[in-house]
Amino acid sequence: MPEEPSRPFHIAIEGALGEGKTEIIFDLHKYFWENNINLDINLERTYDWIDHEGVNLLHEMYQNPRKNTFLFQQTALWKMWSVLRSKGDKAIVQRSVEGYRRVFFSLMENEGALTRQEAQTLINLAKMIESTPAATPDLIVFVYGAST
C-alpha cells in the first residue's frame, strides 16, 4: 500500500472537451482514497463561464470569438487562480495555468481570436500566477482520446 506523501502535491489533468478528464480525476481520487491518501478534487468551474454576472461567456465566445475570447480567457484564468488558492495541500485539479498559457492563448492568437497584445497580456498574467507555489503542478497529465 502506498504511503501518504509527507509534502504537498498537485496533479493537473489537461485535455480537450469530452476527453474524459473528469472521469480520470474521479478514478484517481478513488484510488487515493482506497489507499488512505486524502486529497482535494478541483474541477473546472464552467458554471462561472455560463453565468458571469448574467452573461454566458462561453456562448458569447463561440458566437463572436474575435470580440469575446479575451474576456472569456481572462475570466477562466482568474477562476482557475481562485481554485488554486483554495485547494488543499494534496489536490487533483482539472486544467492548469501552464495549459492555458501554452495551449489556449497561442491557439486563440493563431486562429485570430486574440490579438498579439491580448495574447501577451494573458501570457503575462499566467506567468504571474505561475510564480506562486499554489499554481505549479508536480505532474500534468494530458488526456488525448477519440474526440481530438
NORQUIQUI-V11629 format. One record per backbone hydrogen bond with DSSP energy under -1.0 kcal/mol. CO is the residue of the C=O (numbers start at 0). NH is the residue of the N-H. If there is no record, write none. Layout:
co;nh
CO;NH
CO;NH
//
This chain:
co;nh
8;90
9;137
9;138
10;92
11;140
12;94
13;142
15;18
19;23
20;24
21;25
22;26
23;27
24;28
25;29
26;30
27;31
28;32
29;33
30;34
31;36
32;35
39;91
41;93
43;45
44;47
45;48
45;49
46;50
48;56
51;54
54;51
54;56
55;59
56;60
57;61
58;62
59;63
63;67
64;68
67;71
68;72
69;73
70;74
71;75
72;76
73;77
74;78
75;79
76;80
77;81
78;82
79;83
80;84
81;85
88;8
89;39
90;10
91;41
92;12
95;99
96;100
97;101
98;102
98;103
99;104
102;106
103;107
104;108
105;109
106;110
107;112
107;113
108;111
114;118
115;119
116;120
117;121
118;122
119;123
120;124
121;125
122;126
123;127
124;128
125;129
128;131
131;134
132;135
138;11
140;13
144;147
//
